[in-house]
Amino acid sequence: MQEGSSIADTIKTLQTDYKSTIADFEKDLEDRNKKFVESLIQSKSDVVFVVGGLHAKGLVKLLGEKNVNCTVVQPIGYHDDEEKLLSELEAGIK
């Protein structure tokens, strides 16, 4: 907390920084997925590409937009809760 700042001002600053950090993370995730897709499209043969968590949904969407067939395999016992966690983090700063 900066000297002379109220608690309310400090909380508002932290919320703004937090929102910015989450937005940066989501942008980085999207950019990374786009790079993955570009690399896959440039391949001249069939490819096995393994990713997990937050990447899967965005990659499936991007690959579909490029008319690239893909199959998603989710291991038994895998808890696909990264998106839920991110949503909860975002909801906590509104």
ChimeraX attribute file (.defattr): number of C-alpha atoms within 10 A of each C-alpha:
attribute: neighborCount
match mode: 1-to-1
recipient: residues
	/A:1	11
	/A:2	8
	/A:3	5
	/A:4	7
	/A:5	10
	/A:6	11
	/A:7	11
	/A:8	9
	/A:9	13
	/A:10	13
	/A:11	13
	/A:12	13
	/A:13	13
	/A:14	14
	/A:15	15
	/A:16	13
	/A:17	12
	/A:18	15
	/A:19	16
	/A:20	12
	/A:21	12
	/A:22	14
	/A:23	13
	/A:24	12
	/A:25	12
	/A:26	14
	/A:27	12
	/A:28	12
	/A:29	15
	/A:30	17
	/A:31	12
	/A:32	14
	/A:33	22
	/A:34	16
	/A:35	12
	/A:36	16
	/A:37	17
	/A:38	14
	/A:39	10
	/A:40	17
	/A:41	15
	/A:42	8
	/A:43	9
	/A:44	7
	/A:45	8
	/A:46	7
	/A:47	10
	/A:48	8
	/A:49	9
	/A:50	9
	/A:51	9
	/A:52	13
	/A:53	12
	/A:54	18
	/A:55	17
	/A:56	16
	/A:57	13
	/A:58	14
	/A:59	19
	/A:60	18
	/A:61	13
	/A:62	18
	/A:63	19
	/A:64	12
	/A:65	9
	/A:66	12
	/A:67	10
	/A:68	13
	/A:69	8
	/A:70	13
	/A:71	8
	/A:72	11
	/A:73	9
	/A:74	10
	/A:75	7
	/A:76	6
	/A:77	6
	/A:78	9
	/A:79	9
	/A:80	13
	/A:81	11
	/A:82	13
	/A:83	13
	/A:84	11
	/A:85	11
	/A:86	14
	/A:87	11
	/A:88	11
	/A:89	14
	/A:90	14
	/A:91	9
	/A:92	9
	/A:93	12
	/A:94	8
